Amino acid sequence: MRWRRFGVSLPALLLSRRKVAMPVYVESVTQPSPQDLTDLAKIYADAPEWLLTPYDSAEALIEAALADGSLIAGRFNDRLLGAALLRRGDEAWRLSHLCVRKVTRKRGVGRRLLEETQRLASEAGKPLRLAAPAGHLEASALAARTHLPLDSL
C-alpha cells in the first residue's frame, strides 16, 4: 500500500503508464483546410529522410499526393495525426510513406491507418502491398509484422 501515500491507487498508476489507443478516423484528403496543411507538414517533419524518397521534400510529397488524390490521413479531435499515400492500382493497392507525428506514436494511429486501408482494399477485391525505398529495416519490419508484401520505390 505504499503507493496510497502519494494519493494514487495502484490501478490508476498502472493505467497512467500504458499508452491508450486513440479513436482515429481515416479519410481521403482531397481538399485540406489550412489546419490540415499545417498538420501534414508537422507529420512529415517528423519523418526520417529516407521516407520522403523519391520526393525532394515533405512539401513536395504532400503537394504531389494532393494532386493525384492518393493522400489518406488519420484524424483525432479534428487534427491529422498520421498520413500515408495510397495508390489504387488495377492489379493491387500500394500503401507508402506512412508516417505518424512523433508525439502521438505508439497510440494506434499507424495501425488504424493500416487496418482501414486493408479493409478498403479487401472490399475492392484488391491485394494490399506496402511500398518503401529499398534497404530500410523499419519498412521490412512493418511488412513482416503485417504479413504484407513489400515493393521497392
N, C-alpha and C positions, 0 to 999 in steps of 0.2 A: 504494500500500500504506500510505498514511498512516493509514487507519482501524485498521490492525492495532496501531498503537502504543497504542490505547486498549483493546485486548483484545477487540475486537468484529470479527467478519468482516463483509464488505460485505453478503452475503445476510441475515444476522441484523439488520443495521442497517436494510436496506430493509424487511424484514418487520415490524420493530417500528414503522415509521411507517404501515403500512397497517392500516386497521380491518378486522377479520375478521368475517364473518357468523357469527352465533350459531345453534346448533340450537334453534330456538324451536318449541314445541308449542302449537298453537292449540286452545282449548277454549271451550265454552259455560260461563259461570259462573252456576250456579244456587244453590249452597249454599257461599258463600265462607267460608273459615276466618278467624279473627281476623287472621292474617298477610296473607291475600288482601285483606281490607278495608284494612289499612294500606298495602299495595302500591297498591291502586286509588286511595287518597287521594293518595299520592305521584305517581302517574301524572298525575292530573288537576290536581294542584297546579302542575305544570309547563305546563299548557295555557294558551294565550292566552285572554284573557277572552271574545273573540268565539266561541271554540269551544264554550263552555258553553251558548250560546243554544239553546233557549228556557228553559233551566233557570236558577234563581236562583244556584245554587252547584254545586260539584263533588259535594258530598254529595247534593244533590237529584237530580243526574244519575245517580249510582250507585244511589241508592235506587229511582228510577223504572225504571232498566234491570233491576235485580234483580227488581222486582215484575212486570214484563211479560216477563221471560225473554229480553231482547234483548242482554244483555251477553256479549261474547266477549273473550277475552284471550290474550295470548302469554306462555307460561311458559318460563323457563330456570332450571335449578338450583332448582326449587321456588319460584321467585319470579315474580310477574307483572311484566312489563316494559312492556307496552303493552296497550291496550284499545280497544274500539270498540263501537258499538251496531249490531246487525244486525237489521233488521226484515224478516221473511219474509212478504211480501205475496202475494196471489193472482196478481197480474199480474207483479210484479218484486220483487226483493230490494233493500233500500236500506241502504247502509253509511254511517254517520255517526259523528261525534265520535271519530274515530281519533286517538289520542294515544300517544306513546311517552315514557317517562321521559327527561329531558334527558341523564342520564349514560350512557344506552345508545343514543342516537340515532346514526344512520349505521352501524349494525351489522346491518341487515336485519330488525329486529323488525317495523317497519311493513310492509315489503314482504312478509314472511311472513304477516302477518295478512291482507293484501290478496289474496295468491295463494291462500291456503286458502279465503277467502271466495268468490273467483272459482270455484274448483274445486267447492265445495259447491253454489253457485248453478247451475253448469253441470250437475252431476249431478241436481239437482232440476228441470232444464229451465226455469229462470227466468233472465231477464237480471238482471245486477247493475248498480245505479245508485249513484252517490255522492250524498250529501245534506249540505249545509252552509249556513250563513247566507249570504245574497247579498252580493256585493261584496268578497270576500276573495281576494286573489291566490294565497295558499297553496292554497286549495281548487281554484281554477281551474287552477293549475299541476299539481296532482295529477291532476285529471280529464284534462288534456291529455296528461300522461305515460302514463297508463294506458289512454287511449282509452275512458274510461267516461263516460256522460252524467252531468251534474251537476244535481241538483234543488236548489231553494232550500228551506230550512227555514222 
